[in-house]
Amino acid sequence: MTKYLFFLLLCACTGLVHAQDQTRGLTVKGTVREKSTGQPIPGVQVTLKSDPKNIVTANASGEFTITVPSPNAILIVHALGYSDIEVSAGKKTALTIDLETNAVSNLDEIVVVGAVIKRHDLTGSVATVDAKTIGMTPTSDIGTAIQGKVAGVYVTNSSQPGSASSIKVRGNNSLSYGTSPIFVVDGVIVGDNLNALNPDDIASMEVLKDASATALYGSRGANGVILVSTKKGRKNTGVVHYNNWLSASGYERKMKFMNAQQIYNLRADAYANEYIRQNPAADRQAYINGITSDTSTAVFAPYEQQTFRSGKSYDWLKPVSQNGMAQNHTLDFSGGSDKGTYYLSLNYTDQKGLIKGADYKRMGARINIDQNVKSWLKVGTYTTFTHSITDLADGSIFPTAVAANPLLPIDTAGLYTLKWGGIDNQDQYNPLRSLYIKNNQYLNRLLTSNYISVAPIKDLAIRTSFSADISNEQQYTYIPTTTGQDLRNSNHGNAIQYKLENYNLQWDNSATYTKRFGEHRFNFLVATSMQKNTSNYNSITAYGFPNDDFGYMYLGGVTSRDKTVLASDFVTKTLMSYLGRVDWGWKDKYFATATLRYDGSSNFGPNHKWGAFPSLAVAWDMSREDFMSKIDFISHWKWRVGYGVAGNQNIPNYATKSLYRPSYTNGSVTYVSDGRLGNPDLQWERQKQTNIGADIGLLHDRLNLTADYFTIKNDKLLIDRKLALTSGFYDEVANIGAMTNKGIEFTLDYAIVKQKDLQWNFRFMISRDRNRVTRLFGDAPIYSTGGFTGTQIQRTGNFFVGQPVNNIYALKFLKIAQVGDTAKLNPKMFSGHLVGAGDIVPLDKDGNGIVDDNDRYVVGKLDPDFYGGFGSDITYKGIGLTVFFNYSSGLKRISSLYEAGISSDGTTAASVDMLKRWTPTNTNTIIPRAIHNYSRYGPGDVDAYVQDASFLRLSVLSLSYTLPKSVRKNMFDNARIYVTGSNLWLITKDKGYDPETGDGFPNTKSVTVGLNLSL
Amino acid sequence: MQFKNIIICTSLMVALTQVSCKKFLDQQPKTALTQEQAFSKLDNIKPLISGLFTNWRNVRKDRGGFMFELGSDEAQQGAFQVLSDPDQAALDKYDGFMAPRNNALTGQWQSRWPIVVAAAQAVFALQSNHEDEATRTELLGEASFIRAGVNFELTQYWGKIPISDPARFDQLGTKRQPLDQVYAYIINDLETAVKYLPETQADKSHVTKYAALALLGKVYMSAPTEANVRSFQKAADTLNLVIQSGKYSLLTNYADLWDPAHANSSESIYEYQFNNTYPDNNQTQWQMGSRALANLPSIGANCYFGGYDLMVPTSYCYSDKSAGGLWETGDVRKQQSIRYDFTYQGITPTLSTGFGGDELDPHVKKYEDPRTDGTLSFWYSGKNIFYIRYADVLLMYAECLNELGKTNDAVALMNSTVRARAFGGTIPAGASWDPGMSQDSFRTNIMDERMRELCFEGWRRSDLIRTGNFVNLVKARNKWTMQSGTIQAFNQLYPIPLTETQQNPDIPATDQNPGY
């Protein structure tokens, strides 16, 4: 938003004002300057307080002219990134106004590719999220904080404490290798993992979406770039700030499963249906009476009969659940002098998840210093260190507890695996025992960016920076002998120790030179960047422990030495880049930016390491043209067109070579190929993106609109190509595919009421992107196989020309067979599946009389048609109310849990939807009948039970109160308390746990109480 | 001055960047050999060929190891398995799912070709290697053997196959070659193997000269007529070299063959080496055992004959002759090959409902691994699996004698060796074969004898095809084939997988086996 505010133009109404004031007004001229440097600030907005319609904008030299009714008139001077000030027009006709940088967000400068550039020089499609927006959601995860708040950024939350959301910018732009944008924190490229950052430390985030914006990171920008700038101190101040929140959380919603009595009846029905199928002449009711009699153990085990008759029902989820709790504390100190600024913060966060044993703790500290050593020399550091501990609940606990037998009394002592009827289900480990499994992860991460900047001559800045992202990750697991897992696998205790070290070193050099030639403004940048990423890991898996007391901590005494598995690896990757860039502006009306980037990556073979990535963006501030000056309600209107090429090199290590590794087997060492054919011709994946956008300000900038249209052609797509096996290899990485991606993004910000005591803002964001695979090798589909035999085609992960990347491929549901149908259906058609009345009948697409994989359709996609967020905040005096909704529409999800739940025969957990199942008297339903011991089409074979995962979620509802000065006296500069509800309300057709986070780990709703204090 | 220095320093730094950048971007794998390195010297080629033996062995592991034994007259899928996946079911049903896109078959094609191609690269590298001659030739023998062995499997299942020969790649590409050339290539490789392989190997995962001879004998007998190399005389001569070597003998006690304590015995010509430790276990019992046992509360997981019923004997294979089946009274092999009694630790298991109902029908016993009992999951089962054993050599030799008109000698050989042992060492009068048996009767009898001796050991499909009995016997004895009723002569060859015809321009979709 900032960038176009700088280019605000004269509102048409000033023309009218002029006309009047020429006769009875007073003309005031002024210059606006940056207080610390004395440099003029262009584009500043000057408003007459008594007549808000009287707005003028300063020119490129910071000069403005405004006509005021009297010398007592008050002018409001406003520029983004600076604090608003009010000045009296006075009797002078030439004012000099010095603006001070805004305390909270130093919005004007950001660090990219090792150079400081002005924010407004980022041409192309850039969205900014400021600290206030990030702070709206109390969370320790940055993805969650920006969800729905930036057009074109699709965030999928994760519900497990400590695990980060996944983020996509402008949808999918690669088939196999990477959809995550890169994050650049204070100039350091940190890959796609931001979990070491404290959201409270963030001053702003810029999402670079189109190629002319990402061109700065051309080598790795194909999936978008998110620049994160952390907070800085303010000159001549000293501020202490404390931010604290506490929250309590519970299940957002639960799937409805049948209780003990319902499942009992379901099973009786299922068995009776099968009995009658085999014995059509038998007496159904007599059979049911028999199996449900007290003494029968044919279908129900004695414990089940007992539970049923007692009227009880056992919810196994309850004993493994707990109330979620979280707390977060950030204490920061900031300030500075003319010589420099500092920002120091300490953070502690502690979260307990909804499943016992799932928690997350993080301790972090940050120090940001900028210091002028000499008038021409400036140095600084942006450094943070984080230590976090993630305790994971074993992955089997939640799904097993959810799918447990409600007829089975809750028992830890005897049961290793859960029972249905008389049978131990070997796959359902007693979740209460699985709680004994320890799974602890420790992460230490140092993220540091350090620079030296010299200004040898006027307008030239040379900067060099050394950055490092060093992390040390440890994962420890112990599965004790008291678990079902251990019993089944005869492990006698199993420990896994895994340690990973990652060093990402980066050295950037840049020179920037700014020059004006008359009305032409030029900004030149040349830069180089070198990055080296080394990582190594080792892991030990050991079995056979003398006792469970020491957990994973002492491996010295393990007994099953021959089962011990050792693994390790060392990998180094390097990248090297040269960048040249010219920004040109003329009369603040026409703008152009040309960038050329030349990148080399060690991932490619000797002849293909380097790729050139050009981009060009032009912009036209239409509202500065004379013909626009008459249009009253338009305050600014800027067109942007950009074209550029970005790249992707995110492929498996050393994919240019066929690799052979030693493997120890049967007492000797062998060399074994990993099955991948090296491809020396691998080269950069190229993404050509065109973007057309407009930034529009209406009604004195109270209504701001940003709209973008983009079209992306991805070529030389890096793909894991399955090879003809006669080549001797399974696959190779090759540049073969192509895809397109088109979309639109729209953001609206409206200050509905903008008064001193009452402000009411509304914002709305919508994004849409649509991708298609346009070419594959020989245009043959690429299937993903797996399942029971390992060779069955899966519903997801397949690629087809002409179809979206993340499609769902399944048979189509034709109908539920009715009593009259079964005689007409040819059993040979269903390849071993039985189809009787009440069973699913799929569509024979090709009509060849056999339902097989040829009859599958692409029945949907996992990505939304459109998504975004909207919200409103109202502030009246100190009281603020914020609501924010996220939404996503047109996407599908596979809920295996629900599919299993509606195909139950009463010997597995059943959804309450089975109460609406097909029976001879309830035929108008798509829920198939219950039948035991019978091979038929399951819900997972057809499309009818794929979930519509569209949703609308009230993600934030927050009420805050900022204490007035009369209350806080002089103790605090600012004091604010708030209470926020997260995920309080959800509307969706999805039958699973959550349309967004899926069924694997429960999503939470929470209430948070928070406090911000400044002194 | 200061500024000047800074500029100089900066320029220097930038210059430094340029100089080192070429090296900077050159990152080699630190924990793997590249292809060039792997084939560059004998020290690397040797473990590489050991790796090929491991890969060849792994083809016989787990579910995949039994795909070609299904759909025969001795073995079929369990009822629950046949309902679970139509592609896998097609291996028994020979129905519309036996098609190029059959994923179960694709998996088998996929697991074999990397071995052939790597062996071919090794042969190619060894031909131009000038290091130690003795090592070089022995490795050449091993690589040739592996290529021949796997090619023989491929051509039996898919007919015309590409010949992987780096020296002639420009000429041959990855096109399918006529059968005579495929077989000539296999025989040539085996002759190389016979020439260079040692007579014994301390490391039992490596092959000997006699394994090459035994396989060569099999190839001469089994080659389809179009290949123009079928010769019972050559087969007999070759197999006789194995017999005459005096290095092999039948174990006295048939049961010892299935006792892991007698691994690599005097009867073993080559066996795939497994043990109970991942990744050297073979999971075979997981596929062969009974689900009824696996589902026994708390003890089922470690019951050594539990499992999941992938492959079970056909009723012909487990029934007595008197009931229209295979077994003669007194044949000790019956109880060693097939499990009829499922009582475990005093518990008589019952059928768990919902799994097809044949879980307590007779099951394959040869792969039960008692070492896992009570301590390890049957997933860790890992007895060695026979490739060729001496009894097979004798059976093949007798068959050749019969085909060469020496039925008398063939009967005598059987009565004195394989059949004598089957009845505990001395053949009872009623069981002894009549020396006056006709050539045709012998052909029928030896087929049953091969099943009794070698059932579930992997040769049945090729035996049925080479003797022309494939369609009629499978249709009559395999439950699922019979039910489906769709088997035809063209089903002797499997369809070339779709992934191959789609990704390999040398094998277009039109170059498919007939019928598919």
Contacts between the chains, C-beta under 8 A, distances in Angstrom:
chain1	res1	chain2	res2	distance
A	376	B	2	7.7
A	376	B	3	7.2
A	416	B	298	6.6
A	419	B	297	7.8
A	422	B	297	7.8
A	423	B	295	5.5
A	423	B	297	7.6
A	423	B	352	5.6
A	424	B	295	7.1
A	424	B	297	4.5
A	424	B	298	6.7
A	424	B	300	7.4
A	426	B	294	7.1
A	426	B	295	7.3
A	426	B	300	7.3
A	426	B	301	6.2
A	454	B	3	7.6
A	454	B	6	5.3
A	456	B	3	3.9
A	456	B	6	6.1
A	456	B	7	6.2
A	457	B	3	7.3
A	462	B	6	7.2
A	462	B	7	7.7
A	462	B	10	5.7
A	464	B	10	7.2
A	464	B	13	7.1
A	487	B	298	7.1
A	487	B	301	6.8
A	488	B	301	4.7
A	488	B	377	6.4
A	489	B	377	5.8
A	489	B	379	7.9
A	490	B	301	7.6
A	490	B	302	5.9
A	490	B	375	5.6
A	490	B	376	4.7
A	490	B	377	5.7
A	490	B	380	7.7
A	509	B	10	7.0
A	509	B	13	6.5
A	509	B	14	6.2
A	509	B	17	7.5
A	511	B	10	8.0
A	528	B	14	6.4
A	528	B	17	5.6
A	530	B	17	6.5
A	530	B	21	7.7
A	530	B	24	6.6
A	532	B	24	7.7
A	562	B	277	4.9
A	563	B	277	5.9
A	563	B	278	7.1
A	568	B	31	7.9
A	569	B	31	5.3
A	570	B	30	5.0
A	570	B	31	6.0
A	571	B	30	7.4
A	572	B	27	5.0
A	572	B	30	7.2
A	573	B	27	6.2
A	574	B	24	5.4
A	574	B	25	5.4
A	574	B	27	5.7
A	575	B	25	7.9
A	576	B	17	7.9
A	576	B	21	5.1
A	576	B	24	6.0
A	576	B	25	5.7
A	600	B	21	7.0
A	600	B	25	4.8
A	601	B	25	7.0
A	602	B	24	8.0
A	602	B	25	4.8
A	602	B	26	6.8
A	602	B	27	3.9
A	606	B	26	7.6
A	609	B	25	5.4
A	653	B	29	7.3
A	654	B	27	7.9
A	654	B	28	7.8
A	654	B	29	4.4
A	654	B	32	7.1
A	657	B	29	6.6
A	657	B	32	8.0
A	657	B	34	4.5
A	657	B	35	6.9
A	658	B	34	6.7
A	658	B	35	4.0
A	659	B	29	6.1
A	659	B	32	3.9
A	659	B	33	7.0
A	659	B	34	6.6
A	659	B	35	7.9
A	660	B	32	6.2
A	660	B	33	4.5
A	660	B	34	7.6
A	660	B	35	7.1
A	660	B	37	7.8
A	660	B	38	4.2
A	660	B	44	7.9
A	660	B	48	6.6
A	660	B	51	7.8
A	661	B	31	6.8
A	661	B	32	4.8
A	661	B	33	7.5
A	662	B	47	6.7
A	663	B	51	6.8
A	663	B	54	7.5
A	665	B	54	5.2
A	665	B	279	6.6
A	665	B	280	5.7
A	666	B	54	7.4
A	666	B	205	6.0
A	666	B	273	5.2
A	666	B	274	7.8
A	666	B	275	6.8
A	666	B	280	5.1
A	668	B	47	7.8
A	668	B	50	6.0
A	668	B	203	6.6
A	668	B	205	7.3
A	669	B	47	5.3
A	669	B	50	7.3
A	670	B	47	5.1
A	670	B	48	7.3
A	670	B	50	4.1
A	670	B	51	3.4
A	670	B	53	7.6
A	670	B	54	5.2
A	671	B	33	6.7
A	671	B	38	6.0
A	671	B	44	6.6
A	671	B	47	4.5
A	671	B	48	4.2
A	671	B	50	7.6
A	671	B	51	4.9
A	672	B	51	4.3
A	672	B	54	6.9
A	672	B	55	6.9
A	673	B	51	7.8
A	673	B	114	6.8
A	673	B	118	6.4
A	674	B	32	7.9
A	675	B	114	6.3
A	678	B	34	7.2
A	678	B	35	6.5
A	721	B	503	7.9
A	722	B	499	6.2
A	722	B	503	6.5
A	723	B	503	6.0
A	724	B	174	6.6
A	724	B	499	7.2
A	724	B	500	5.1
A	724	B	503	4.0
A	724	B	504	3.2
A	724	B	507	7.3
A	725	B	109	5.7
A	725	B	110	4.9
A	725	B	112	7.8
A	725	B	113	3.9
A	725	B	114	7.1
A	725	B	497	7.8
A	725	B	499	7.4
A	725	B	500	6.3
A	726	B	113	5.4
A	726	B	117	7.5
A	726	B	161	8.0
A	726	B	162	4.9
A	726	B	164	7.3
A	726	B	174	4.3
A	726	B	500	6.6
A	726	B	504	5.9
A	726	B	506	7.8
A	726	B	507	7.4
A	727	B	113	7.6
A	727	B	117	6.8
A	727	B	174	6.8
A	727	B	504	7.6
A	728	B	113	5.9
A	728	B	114	5.1
A	728	B	116	7.0
A	728	B	117	2.4
A	728	B	118	6.1
A	728	B	120	7.8
A	728	B	121	7.6
A	728	B	164	7.1
A	729	B	114	6.3
A	729	B	117	7.5
A	730	B	110	6.8
A	730	B	114	6.9
A	777	B	503	6.7
A	778	B	502	5.9
A	778	B	503	6.9
A	778	B	505	7.9
A	780	B	502	3.9
A	780	B	503	6.9
A	785	B	103	5.9
A	787	B	85	7.5
A	788	B	84	5.5
A	788	B	85	5.7
A	789	B	63	6.5
A	789	B	84	7.8
A	789	B	85	5.0
A	789	B	87	7.2
A	789	B	88	5.2
A	789	B	103	7.2
A	789	B	104	6.0
A	789	B	107	7.8
A	790	B	63	7.4
A	790	B	107	6.8
A	791	B	87	6.6
A	791	B	88	7.9
A	791	B	103	3.3
A	791	B	104	5.4
A	791	B	106	6.3
A	791	B	107	4.7
A	792	B	85	6.0
A	792	B	87	7.0
A	792	B	103	6.0
A	793	B	103	6.9
A	831	B	86	4.1
A	831	B	89	7.4
A	831	B	95	7.2
A	831	B	96	7.4
A	831	B	97	6.1
A	832	B	82	6.7
A	832	B	83	5.5
A	832	B	86	5.7
A	832	B	89	5.5
A	832	B	93	7.9
A	833	B	83	7.9
A	850	B	96	4.9
A	852	B	86	6.8
A	852	B	96	6.9
A	852	B	97	6.4
A	853	B	101	6.3
A	854	B	101	7.8
A	905	B	354	7.5
A	907	B	354	7.4
A	932	B	353	6.5
A	932	B	354	6.4
A	933	B	353	5.0
A	933	B	354	4.1
A	933	B	355	7.8
A	935	B	83	3.8
A	935	B	84	7.7
